[in-house]
């Protein structure tokens, strides 16, 4: 059940219906754990764990390169994703990797990376975007992904016609949750943060977007607790269609 957290403590003025709604991509519109199916065929019995470790390390790397040495170690999301996969394979399947050549290992990595560029969209992604477009609302993605990755995922999922903006943090070389990453949404739409809805299934992302000033919806598909840092998103739902709570 979706929850409307009225009288939000970060509200300094009455909020109005957003003129644009931006979505996180990975984990929100696209199922990052759908990769487990492909991983299972390459590493039987280890697919689900590999997908989890891969995702966790991917996020960790974005934070590491953003906060270390003033971003001097920044690398595009596709490179971090591959590095995280290499780590995950060595952690989850060391024996399997010891029994293959470097060329065979690289081939497994290439297959999984290719699958990541064509992640499955969640079943409610298209209908949710279509409903917003029918209302005349500007739609977009605001993501850590670099543009080639995002465009490939969008095209593969058949969502291109429903998105006005595909916004990548890559040009500014910092990842979410840096405030400069969220500022890209204002710059792309020409709107103020309070006029933009932001939707994420990642609680850390929903929290940082709330701090930035967006009107937020956290889609809690896993029935998980929210971050315990004293701030709640404006709305909590269980599916993307709960975006209607923003209006």
Secondary structure, 3 states (H helix, E strand, C coil): CCEECCCCCCCCCCCCCCCEEEECCECCCECHHHHHHHHHHHCCCCHHHHHHHHHHHHHHHHHHHHHCHHHCCCCCHHHHHHHHHHHHHHHHCHHHHHCCCHHHHHHHHHHHHHHHCCCCECCCHHHHHHHHHHCCCEEEEEECCCHHHHHHHHHHHCCHHHCCEEEECHHHCCCCCCHHHHHHHHHHHCCCHHHEEEEECCHHHHHHHHHHCCEEEEECCCCCCCCCCCCCCCEEECCHHHHHHHC
